[in-house]
Amino acid sequence: MPKRVDHEARRTQIAEALLRLASEGGLEAVTLRDVATEAGLSMGAVQHYFNSKDAMLLHALDHVNRRAEQRIRHRLEEMPQPSPREVLRALMLEMLALTEESRQEFLTFVAFTLRAVNSAELAASYRKFWPELEKLVSDLLRSAREAGALVRDVDPEREAEILLAVPDGLSVGLLLGHRSRQQAIDTVDYYLDGLFGQPDQPERS
């Protein structure tokens, strides 16, 4: 009887192999054969699911986004009724390159961005994903403003752009050893204090 293959698990296996290679040395020199070797699969198996490196990268980025969403959801599930500040803090901390997993994801995103400069397909994917994230953040900020939770008036759309830029800049510093893990977390909290004021209780990292 032929062995049944879990196709989604196989795609995940390939995506995680690509993420490891991208985080170790960038994307430009990575070939489908490299990914097949890293994943422990044949070239034919990889090509069965992805006919190009860009197609494979798009799936890998979708995989990264799902992993990050799961981590954020897990953080929020540990809070009985998370406030807008707590939701935004969870999002910002998960975007920081604080762990090996998030470091790998950030390096992959950097590699993706560089490759997207010369790939219309990848650039289109970026233009679809990023506005969705900005809208999520701006909606949270708008709700917080309407509830009187902010200590200053903000333009939700403009502030969402700034908020999402903070983890990217901090992550570069983390990767280069310019700042420590705690310094990055403290900067996130300092930024949120400027929006919401200081929390009544200390926040966990």
N, C-alpha and C positions, 0 to 999 in steps of 0.2 A: 504494500500500500504506500503511495507516495507521501512523503513528509509534508505536512501542512505548514506553510510559511506565514508568520504574522507580518504582514507587509508594513504596517505602521511601526512595529518594533524594528524592522530592518531599516526603514528610513531614518528612525531615530539613531540607530547604530551608526549609520553613515554620517548623519549630521554631527554627532558627537565626535567622530573621528576627524571631520573637517574642522571643528572648533578647536580641538587639541593642536592640530597642525597650524592653524591660523594664529593661535595664541603664542606658539613657539617661534614662528618665523615669518609671519605675514602670509598673504594669499598669493602673491604674484607667481612665486615659483612652485606652488602646489599644483599637482596634476591629479587627474582622476585615478591614475595608477597609485600615486602616493596615498590617496584616501582609501583605496581598496586595500592596500597593504596595512595601513593603520587600523582599518576596521576588521581585518582578518577575512576579507571577502575576495572573490575573483573580480577582475575588471568587468566581466559580463554581468555580474550581479549588480555592480554599481551602475553600469550603463542602462540596466533594465529599469531603474528608478529615475535616473537623472541623465539627460543627454548632453549636459554641459556643466561647467564649473559654476556658472552664474545661477543655473536652475538649482544646483545643490546648495549654493550659498543662500538663496532665497528661502529654501526650506530650513536651513540651519538657523537663519535669523528668526523665522517663525517659531522654531523650537526654543530659541533663547527667550523670546517674548513670553511664551507659555510658561517656561520655567520661572521667570521673574514674576509673572502674575500669580503663580502658585505660592511663591515665597511671600509676596505681599499679602495675599489672602490668608496665609497661615499666620502672619504677624497680626492681622486685624482680627482673626478669630480668637486670639488670646485676649482681646480687649472686649469687654461687655458691650459698650456702646461707643465706638471710636468717634472722636470729634474730628472736624475738618483738619485741624492741626495734626492730629495723630495719623490720619490717612495720608496727608501730604508728607509727613515725616517718614512714614513707612516706605512710601514711594521713593523719596530722595535717598534714604539709606540703602535701599535695594539697588539703586542706580550707581552707587559708589562702588569702586573696586576694593572692597574691604576683605573679601574672602577669595580663595583660589577660584571658586566657581564664578563669582562676579568679575574677578580680574580677567579670567578667560573670556567672558562675555564682552567686557569692555574692549579688550584687544581685538576681538572679532568685529565689533562694531566699527572700530577705527579702520580696520582693514577693509570692511565693507564700504565705508565712506570714501576711502581713497579709490577703490575700484569703481564706485558708482559715478565718479567724476567723468569717466570715459565709457559708461554703460547706460544707455537710455532706459533699459529695462530695470536696472537696479535703482537708478535715480527715481523712476516712477514709483517704485515700491516705497522708497524713503518718503516721497512726497505724500503718499497715502497714509503711512503709519504715523509720521510725526504730528500732523494736524489732529489726528484722533487723540493722541496723548495730550496735546495742548488743550483740546476742548475739554477733556476730562478734568484737567487741572483748573482751567478757567471756570468751569461750572462749579467746582468745589469752592473756589475763591468767591464767586458771585453769591453762592448760598451762605458762606460765612459772613460776607459783607451785609447781606440782607438780615442775617440773624444778629448783627451787632457784635460779632466775635472778633472783628479786626480792630486794631488800635489806630489804624490810619486808613484813609480812603485810597483805593487802588483801582486801576483799570485792569479788570480780570484778565483780559487777553494779553496785554503787555506784561503783566506780572507773571503770567504763566510762562511766557518766553524766558523771563529772567530766572524763575524758579528752576526750570528744566536745564538751564545752562550751568547752574551752580554745581551739580554733581559731576558734570563732564569736566569742568575745570579742576575740581578737587581730585578727580580720579587721575588726571595727568600727573598732578603733584604726588599722589600716592605711588604711582608706578615708577616715577623717577626718584623716589626717596626724598622728595622736597618737603613732604609733611608726613606726620604719623597718622595712624588710624584714628586716634583720639582727637587729634587736631581737626581732622576732616569732619568728624561727628560734631565737635564743638562749633565748627563754622556753620554747619547745617542748622544747629539749634539757635545760633546767634541770628541767622537769617530769619528763621521762623519767629523768634522773639520780636523782631522788628515788625512782623505782620500781626501776631496774635498777643504779644506780651509774654512775660515769663509764665510758665505753667506752675500751678499750685504744688504739684508733686514732681520729684525728679523723674526724668524719663529714662527708660532702659535702652541700652544700645542694641 
